[in-house]
């Protein structure tokens, strides 16, 4: 029988790419209409616009999925989001989903978040509810650099199944050079001005096309210059990575596209809030 998944916090479809070949995503849910327009362009399906903090158990039961895929907002569990944990309003959706999981548990559950999630009360809540639901679960801390990507984006995956979890060792490939992820034609508008460099260069993470690493790209990459990701130095100066370059560094396929109307700032934001589908597919492969 084919696995049927629901993709919560669906964003730009990272989980749907990861789930390809393993089953079908029969429903996707996200509150962001901008993200939903990107999802629709790439998959031909418009996610349901629904606030997950108030979604009801009967709504999820009616979908008929046996697998849950989710990447809840990470801000409650990271330093830049003030680490407010369950006190953060952005945790309300996850709390509500855990209540529903206790009533109608899926057969499989895979969740991705920042590494700081492991130290949170929210993590304890998820673990308690998975055990109440009778699911066997474990965690993996994975980074795209282990899979050959020149990108550091260490994330925790919580993997649960009613049939147990495989005890596999994650890959340990060496990252390749950045050069193979770059656009054929540069966007000259991405180069930083002299004034910006004078103010921020000392704190920026700067790489070249021969480098085999980039820092984690976050949603604020378009407007922040320190702690937001890497910048590329060429013979012409220093520039931002383009959204298409970042999407490749994040493991999205070459076919991935943004609708024309989505602004540059929103493209960076959506990518920064997404995940690496290649890493996520490995996590899904640990399900029995």
C-alpha positions in Angstrom: 0.0 0.0 0.0 1.3 3.4 -0.9 2.4 5.8 1.9 0.1 8.8 2.0 1.6 11.9 3.7 0.4 15.3 4.9 2.9 18.0 4.7 2.5 20.5 7.5 4.2 24.0 7.3 4.7 23.0 3.6 6.6 26.2 2.6 8.2 25.7 -0.8 7.8 22.0 -0.8 11.0 20.6 0.6 9.3 17.6 2.1 7.4 16.9 -1.0 10.6 16.7 -3.0 12.1 14.4 -0.3 9.0 12.1 -0.3 9.1 11.6 -4.1 9.4 7.8 -4.8 8.4 6.9 -1.3 4.7 7.7 -1.5 2.4 10.6 -2.3 1.8 13.8 -0.5 -2.0 14.0 -0.6 -2.3 17.3 1.3 -0.1 20.3 2.1 -0.9 23.1 4.6 0.8 26.5 5.1 -0.4 29.9 6.3 1.8 31.8 3.8 0.2 32.6 0.5 3.5 33.6 -1.0 5.0 30.2 -0.1 1.9 28.5 -1.4 2.3 30.3 -4.8 5.8 28.9 -5.1 4.5 25.4 -4.1 1.8 25.6 -6.7 4.2 26.6 -9.5 6.5 23.7 -8.8 3.9 21.0 -8.0 0.7 22.1 -9.7 -1.1 21.9 -6.3 -2.2 24.8 -4.1 -1.6 24.0 -0.4 -4.5 24.7 2.0 -4.2 28.1 3.8 -4.9 27.1 7.4 -3.6 28.2 10.8 -2.3 25.0 12.3 -2.6 26.4 15.8 -6.4 26.1 15.4 -6.8 23.2 12.9 -9.1 20.5 14.2 -8.6 16.8 14.6 -11.5 16.0 12.4 -10.0 18.0 9.6 -6.7 16.0 9.7 -8.5 12.7 10.1 -10.6 13.4 7.0 -7.5 13.8 4.9 -6.7 10.1 5.4 -2.9 10.3 5.6 -0.7 7.7 7.3 2.5 9.9 7.5 3.1 13.3 8.9 6.0 15.5 7.5 6.7 18.7 9.3 9.2 21.5 9.8 7.7 23.8 12.4 9.0 27.4 12.9 12.5 27.2 14.3 12.6 30.7 16.0 11.3 29.5 19.4 14.3 27.2 19.7 17.2 29.2 18.4 19.3 32.1 19.8 18.2 34.6 17.2 14.6 33.9 18.1 15.3 34.5 21.8 14.8 30.8 22.6 11.3 31.3 24.1 10.4 27.7 23.5 6.8 26.8 24.3 6.2 30.4 25.5 6.7 31.6 21.9 3.3 32.0 20.1 5.0 30.3 17.1 5.1 27.0 19.1 1.3 27.0 19.3 0.8 25.1 16.0 3.2 22.3 17.1 1.4 22.0 20.5 -1.9 21.7 18.8 -0.6 19.1 16.4 0.7 17.1 19.3 -2.8 17.1 20.9 -4.2 15.8 17.6 -1.5 13.2 17.2 -2.5 11.8 20.6 -6.1 11.3 19.3 -5.3 10.1 15.7 -1.6 9.1 15.5 -0.1 8.6 12.1 1.9 5.4 11.3 4.9 7.5 10.4 6.1 10.9 11.7 9.2 12.8 10.5 10.0 16.3 11.8 12.9 18.6 11.1 14.2 21.6 13.1 17.3 23.4 14.4 19.7 21.6 16.7 18.6 23.7 19.6 15.2 22.0 19.5 16.8 19.0 21.3 17.2 21.1 24.4 13.7 22.5 24.4 10.5 21.6 26.3 8.9 21.3 22.9 11.2 18.4 22.1 10.1 16.7 25.4 6.5 17.3 24.5 6.9 15.7 21.1 8.7 12.7 22.6 6.0 12.2 25.2 3.2 12.3 22.7 5.0 9.9 20.3 5.4 7.4 23.1 1.7 7.8 24.2 0.8 7.1 20.6 2.8 3.9 20.7 5.3 5.0 18.1 9.0 4.0 18.2 11.3 7.0 17.6 14.8 8.3 17.6 16.7 11.5 16.5 19.4 12.1 14.0 21.5 15.3 13.7 22.4 15.7 10.1 24.3 18.3 8.0 24.2 18.7 4.2 28.0 18.7 4.3 27.9 15.0 5.2 26.1 14.4 1.9 28.6 16.3 -0.3 27.0 19.7 -0.3 29.3 22.7 0.4 26.8 24.0 2.9 26.6 23.9 6.7 23.1 23.5 7.9 23.0 21.1 10.9 19.5 20.1 11.7 17.8 17.6 14.0 15.3 15.0 12.6 12.8 13.3 14.8 11.8 10.1 13.2 9.0 7.9 14.4 7.2 4.8 13.1 4.8 2.1 14.5 7.2 -0.4 12.9 10.5 0.9 14.4 13.4 2.8 13.0 16.5 1.6 11.2 19.8 1.9 12.9 21.8 3.3 9.9 24.9 5.4 10.0 24.6 8.8 8.2 26.8 9.4 5.1 30.2 11.0 5.5 30.9 12.3 2.0 33.4 15.2 1.5 31.8 18.4 0.3 32.5 19.4 -3.3 33.5 22.9 -4.5 31.0 25.7 -4.7 31.7 26.3 -8.3 29.4 23.6 -9.5 26.4 25.3 -7.8 26.9 28.8 -9.3 24.7 30.3 -12.0 26.2 30.4 -15.5 25.5 34.1 -15.8 25.9 36.4 -12.8 23.3 38.9 -11.6 25.4 42.1 -11.3 22.8 43.5 -9.0 23.9 41.1 -6.3 27.3 42.8 -5.8 27.6 44.7 -2.5 28.4 48.4 -2.5 31.6 49.9 -1.1 29.6 51.4 1.7 28.1 48.1 2.8 31.5 46.4 2.7 33.1 49.2 4.7 30.5 48.7 7.4 30.1 44.9 7.5 33.0 43.1 5.7 34.9 42.4 8.9 32.1 40.2 10.2 31.0 38.6 7.0 31.6 35.0 6.0 33.3 35.3 2.6 34.1 32.3 0.4 35.3 31.8 -3.2 34.1 29.5 -5.9 36.9 27.0 -4.9 35.7 26.8 -1.3 33.9 23.7 -0.3 31.7 25.2 2.4 29.1 27.9 2.9 27.5 29.0 6.1 23.9 28.4 6.9 21.6 30.7 4.9 18.8 32.2 7.0 15.6 34.0 6.0 17.1 37.4 6.6 20.0 36.8 4.1 18.8 39.5 1.8 19.0 42.2 4.4 21.6 41.0 6.9 25.3 40.7 6.3 26.6 39.1 9.4 25.5 35.7 10.6 23.0 35.2 7.8 25.0 33.1 5.3 28.1 33.3 3.1 29.0 35.8 0.4 31.0 35.1 -2.7 34.2 36.9 -3.6 35.1 37.1 -7.3 37.4 39.2 -9.4 34.6 41.8 -9.6 34.0 42.2 -5.9 31.8 40.5 -3.3 28.2 39.5 -3.9 25.3 37.7 -2.4 24.5 34.2 -3.7 21.5 34.3 -5.9 18.3 32.5 -4.8 18.8 29.8 -7.6 22.4 29.2 -6.3 21.1 28.9 -2.7 18.3 26.5 -3.8 21.0 24.2 -5.4 23.2 24.4 -2.3 20.1 23.3 -0.4 19.6 20.3 -2.6 16.6 21.5 -4.6 16.4 20.1 -8.1 17.4 22.2 -11.2 13.7 22.3 -12.1 12.8 24.4 -9.0 11.5 27.8 -9.8 10.0 30.9 -8.2 7.0 32.7 -9.7 8.0 36.0 -11.3 6.0 38.1 -8.7 7.9 36.8 -5.7 10.4 39.4 -4.5 14.1 38.8 -4.0 13.6 39.4 -0.2 10.8 36.8 -0.1 12.9 34.3 -2.1 15.7 34.5 0.4 13.2 34.3 3.3 11.5 31.2 1.9 14.8 29.4 1.2 16.1 30.3 4.6 13.0 28.7 6.2 13.2 25.6 4.1 15.2 22.3 4.4 17.5 20.2 2.3 15.4 17.6 0.5 18.3 15.3 -0.1 19.0 15.1 3.7 15.3 14.8 4.4 15.0 11.9 2.0 17.8 10.1 3.9 15.9 10.7 7.1 12.7 9.3 5.6 14.7 6.2 4.5 15.2 5.3 8.1 11.5 4.4 8.5 10.6 0.7 8.4 
